[in-house]
Amino acid sequence: MKRLLAAAFVLAALGAAASPLGPDGAPGTRLPGKFVWYDLATEDPAASRAFYGAVFGWKFSDPPDAPASYAIIENAGAKVGGIFRRVRPAGARVGARWLSVMSVADAAKAVKVARERGGQVLVPPTVVPGRGTHAVLRDPDGAPFGVIVNDGGDPTDTPVADGDFFWLDLFTHDTAKAAAFYAAIGGYEVDVGEAAGRRRTLLATDGVARAGIAHLAADYDKATWVPYVLVDDVPATLARVAKAGGKVLIAPRPDLLDGNVAVVSDPQGGVIGIVNWIDGSGK
């Protein structure tokens, strides 16, 4: 079932060009500020594949020219992200982490702006054949994220199918500081208001909502981006999460989208959200 997020997605009829190790985009299309790719770094790729395959029905393919251990995540035959093996860093409490990747017009410029505004560079701009130029950064509050100039252009804003990445939120201690940081990199319009029963900051480009920022309580020491996958039944998805060995971190609550959103972790500790989005028309 395909559903639209009100005012956030528009139909487009442009053809797609393949980037074997990145998103399939429309040639010549650049949508800076849009998050176009999601990578899972995990200490146990086989276990992660089994979990996400059971929960979302994802499939995995191994491109012949990919770096060692890198695989593509597919939903209903379309690429939605990547997965690769990463040895757990010393002292790390979890063995997996999702990395959300933002489209930018110029990776080197994005890195420069991030440095100037207190961010850190974890991976400098790097050309990856079959993908494009990407870099990995950490914002001033410690949340990692990626930027990319995709070889094949950016995916256009189209309806999102169940099993696709649908939204993402940044949980951070200083929402205003974070909004200014990301606006400088992604060119966002920043809107502060009420959404889903909570005070929220939205990041948008040309009127299209791209991501949210939510306040993180002081007793939580790690700022983080959390991507959400669209599902058609939150309780049924949570049952599959439990059966596959995952944990529920934030259970459905009536005051959060009428119980249609939850946050879970996979068996290696990778955090991901699920949402059954129902707009005002019932779609």
Steps between C-alpha positions, in 0.01 A plus 500: 500500500635841406415807703603861496626714785289815469695791349825304515502290185415591140457278196765500231531314174872523428695188413754347738870446442690229681771564757603143590612591853261786568146619438338479158452861402367713219784619272589861570264525796647646819291540814742632764370435849310186408616185680548255215681198647529298821798281591506244779843436654481174694740257664286207378364554148351150479299550818392848390383368165295232673340754737405762244390240250261355758370838620463696173536235232818664372727318257875540463723492194879495468620723213804347327711818523406597854758538778544194720186416701286780349151393391192681372171499690197461274131547569257366241783496247612859561821606674448670836842482665818307567645272765861427585709339770666724757698375797351638821714794617667460838261606774195511273180381665337382178621306200291670231408852395291650223657787306263736320649668191399846375528622143717810458609699197868494598644252752818700560301816572270309737804373691645850520176643637468216752852566630438874529187436704651256748450169324758225455610320186507122541553418132617782266345541155571174320421399143343153491463356149139402438375728777636853489682726743412456864622598845408407855462770763405546863292799605594716803284285732663179380243359255664341194357544150616480141494730199508392137512629146345200325637411156156422357319802639259503793181295529196714432225550759259215435244306706659283767418129516478287813851382581660821370671762712238765564632759745777573746542691823806647667492464879731766643553709812487843333241506222563860397875448468445180303252669267748778422779246438301288256341801330849625416588166341173396338349840423192424710208719586444455876149488642427467871151395606281218627490159331379161624418657835851628562695820440705425192752658268462410133766529233363563151620589150268684259210428732564125514558362850822300514565420868408592855697602808384400847635590842715240674491501880823587679532152650542352152859558399488402131339715234390291204308488175217244493360398160143363476366228272140513375289201610130419469459351849712610797394223745561228241841648419591513869405133532744418220767714670462302823498165320819592312683598822460878496387733778236769529659827616196727465168317500190635324319766706162666442658847514747420220320471165217310671730207573624470142872552566767309693878478526683167520852362496632201312690222685832683441364828637419688180215745570220547248144632509178372346195707411157435355424841354131580458427850374179693548332335200557153644770410245 
